[in-house]
Amino acid sequence: MKPTITICYCPKCGWLLRAAYFAQELLTTFVDDLYGVTLAPSEISGRFEVYIDDTIIFDRKLERRFPETKELKQKVRDMVNPEKELGHSDNK
């Protein structure tokens, strides 16, 4: 079964648009590799976490920053389709 990405974001911080942007980027890049992307508003202030199924791949509080789009695509690729080329988003 294809994996599901969950982006857990803080609505009080106004991070819905950021979460939606990342969802769009991931769905566009991994159109054949993902079951879907879920946006999950958090009740915990300041939360911005990205999961593949039940595995956390990015936590804003631990990293003390938001992910770069390129970085997030690489993390997802490495877990869902390691052979996939990301073009300009690939590591050089």
Secondary structure as UniProt FT lines:
FT   STRAND          4..9
FT   TURN            11..14
FT   HELIX           16..29
FT   TURN            30..33
FT   STRAND          36..41
FT   TURN            45..46
FT   STRAND          48..52
FT   TURN            53..54
FT   STRAND          55..59
FT   HELIX           60..63
FT   HELIX           69..80
FT   TURN            82..83
FT   HELIX           87..89
//
